[in-house]
Amino acid sequence: MLLEGLETLSLLASEGTMAKVASRLYISQSAVSKRIAQLELRLGKKLIEPDGRQIRLTPQAQELLERLAPSLAEMKGVLADSQTLFDQTPLPIACSETLLAGYLARFMHDYLAQDPHLALSTHHTPVILTRVRSGEALLGICAGRLPPGHGLDAELLLEEPFYLVGNEPNPKRPTTAGAMRKILTMDLENPANRYLREPLAERGLEPAMELDSYLALIELAKAGMGPVLLPAGLLALVGEQGEMACPLPGLGRPLYLVYRQNSLKRERIARLVSALHQHFRHYNDTPR
């Protein structure tokens, strides 16, 4: 019960409302309130207070979470490792949206025929790492560079090249001396993408807009705006513009499988990891 209360408090810190926490935990709002009330009773201090339509943590609660957060995440991960994974047990997978759209839709359709209890969710890479570390996801499939000390086992699936798509996409087009060409990119403040700024600048390319949505970038490219920076896996979604995309030699992003150290001892996870490697081997053998 203590662990449940701390987990609920941690989610309240990030979500801000009882309703959102209830949705994350698949329980009722009254159950969320009960967990917090029991934790306050156990600790003998007030942990939350109203903040308009939201809820904020008291300074005492914030201090508690700062001290316990690393241990709480590790404890949840150990419990997830210890859970018996039956064939009917949901197997949560945290995945990059672009990988799901660009590489994994057909694979997942086929694989669900043999393991129908996969539970997919999409997130940015930093969130994927957090969810796998805490055991909320048993496998992560993510894109971009991983931070040092992430604490997980990581296997490279593919080095995915980038392309320029859309209006005047030729990066070799002459420009005024010293001038930077404006392009549209994904959010380069995302830690997994931050490494791209320097190599783009070396190629004379400067982000004019950074969008936190590949769907928006795809639609802008289809509408003729650009040039737009897109990974190879999404070119097919752009249609004719994607067929005329211009490669940027040497510029790419790594795609990784990440999992906790003991995960491959579980047959269902090991079988899925093997199938994913086999699937991505095709893309390694047949470059665009």
Secondary structure, 3 states (H helix, E strand, C coil): CHHHHHHHHHHHHHHCCHHHHHHHHCCCHHHHHHHHHHHHHHHCCCCEEEECCEEEECHHHHHHHHHHHHHHHHHHHHHHHHCCCCCCCCEEEEECHHHHHHHHHHHHHHHCCCCCCEEEEECCHHHHHHHHHHCCCCEEEEECCCCCCCCCEEEEEEEEEEEEECCCCCCCCCCCCCCCEEEEEECCCCCCCHHHHHHHHHCCEEEEEEECCHHHHHHHHHCCCCCEEEEHHHHHHHCHHHHCCEEEEEEEEEEEEEECCCHHHCHHHHHHHHHHHHHHHHHHHCCC
